[in-house]
Amino acid sequence: MAQLGSWNIDEMKSVNLPQKAQSAFTAVTSGLMGADYMPVLYVGTQQVNGTNYCILALQTLMTAEPEKRLVKMIINVDIKGVASLVSISQVGL
C-alpha cells in the first residue's frame, strides 16, 4: 500500500525501443536481481566512447508487496558492442 501523499503508478505500457537500444536494455536488465524493468519512454542517445541510451522504465521491486517506481536508466554500448548500466535513478514524482 502506498504511503499517504505518495504517487500511485496506475498503468504504464511498454514502449517499443529501437533495435540497438532494446538489445542493450535486455543485456543489462537480465542480470539485475530484485526488480523487474519495463521500458516506458525512449528518450534518445548520446555519442560518447560508444553510445549512451537514455530510457525511462517502470521498476517493480520484488518485495512482499511489490513497489513500483519510475526510473531513468543510462545504458552505454561501447565501441566493441558491450552494454553496461551507467546509472539508474528514481524519477521524482
PLY file of the C-alpha trace (Angstrom):
ply
format ascii 1.0
element vertex 93
property float x
property float y
property float z
element edge 92
property int vertex1
property int vertex2
end_header
0.00 0.00 0.00
1.32 3.44 -0.94
2.20 5.95 1.74
-0.09 8.92 2.26
0.88 11.68 -0.16
2.92 9.45 -2.49
2.05 8.91 -6.13
0.37 5.65 -7.13
1.60 4.46 -10.53
-1.54 3.02 -12.06
-0.85 1.62 -15.50
2.03 2.12 -17.88
2.52 0.40 -21.19
5.77 -0.91 -22.57
7.28 1.12 -25.40
8.95 -0.38 -28.45
12.62 0.56 -28.35
14.84 0.88 -31.42
16.63 -2.45 -32.03
20.05 -1.39 -30.69
18.50 0.19 -27.59
16.35 -2.92 -27.00
19.37 -5.20 -27.23
21.29 -3.03 -24.74
18.28 -2.81 -22.37
17.81 -6.59 -22.42
21.53 -7.21 -21.87
21.79 -5.01 -18.77
18.43 -5.80 -17.14
18.68 -9.57 -17.50
21.43 -9.62 -14.88
19.74 -7.34 -12.35
18.28 -9.04 -9.27
15.46 -7.88 -7.01
13.48 -5.89 -9.57
11.85 -6.14 -12.98
12.15 -3.36 -15.56
9.79 -2.34 -18.36
10.74 0.46 -20.76
8.02 3.13 -20.95
9.77 6.01 -22.75
12.73 6.10 -25.11
14.44 9.45 -24.57
17.37 9.25 -27.00
21.08 8.74 -27.50
24.35 10.45 -26.67
27.51 9.78 -28.67
30.47 9.20 -26.37
33.07 6.42 -26.45
30.31 4.33 -27.97
26.64 5.24 -27.45
24.64 6.09 -24.34
20.92 5.34 -24.37
18.51 7.13 -22.03
15.36 5.16 -21.20
12.63 5.76 -18.64
11.45 2.47 -17.18
8.93 1.17 -14.71
10.86 -0.57 -11.95
8.93 -3.16 -9.94
10.76 -4.10 -6.75
10.32 -7.74 -5.79
9.20 -7.25 -2.21
6.35 -8.83 -0.22
4.16 -6.03 -1.59
5.74 -5.14 -4.97
6.64 -1.44 -5.15
6.63 0.40 -8.48
8.89 3.34 -9.31
9.68 5.33 -12.40
13.44 5.31 -13.07
15.83 6.85 -15.58
18.37 4.37 -16.94
21.54 5.34 -18.79
22.98 2.39 -20.70
26.29 2.51 -22.56
27.25 0.35 -25.51
31.00 0.69 -26.00
32.77 0.64 -29.36
33.17 -3.15 -29.03
29.39 -3.57 -28.65
29.39 -4.41 -24.92
26.42 -2.99 -22.99
26.74 -1.77 -19.40
24.50 0.09 -16.98
25.96 3.55 -16.33
23.30 4.76 -13.91
19.81 4.19 -12.66
17.98 6.85 -10.70
14.47 7.29 -9.44
12.43 9.96 -11.18
10.88 12.15 -8.51
7.11 12.31 -8.61
0 1
1 2
2 3
3 4
4 5
5 6
6 7
7 8
8 9
9 10
10 11
11 12
12 13
13 14
14 15
15 16
16 17
17 18
18 19
19 20
20 21
21 22
22 23
23 24
24 25
25 26
26 27
27 28
28 29
29 30
30 31
31 32
32 33
33 34
34 35
35 36
36 37
37 38
38 39
39 40
40 41
41 42
42 43
43 44
44 45
45 46
46 47
47 48
48 49
49 50
50 51
51 52
52 53
53 54
54 55
55 56
56 57
57 58
58 59
59 60
60 61
61 62
62 63
63 64
64 65
65 66
66 67
67 68
68 69
69 70
70 71
71 72
72 73
73 74
74 75
75 76
76 77
77 78
78 79
79 80
80 81
81 82
82 83
83 84
84 85
85 86
86 87
87 88
88 89
89 90
90 91
91 92
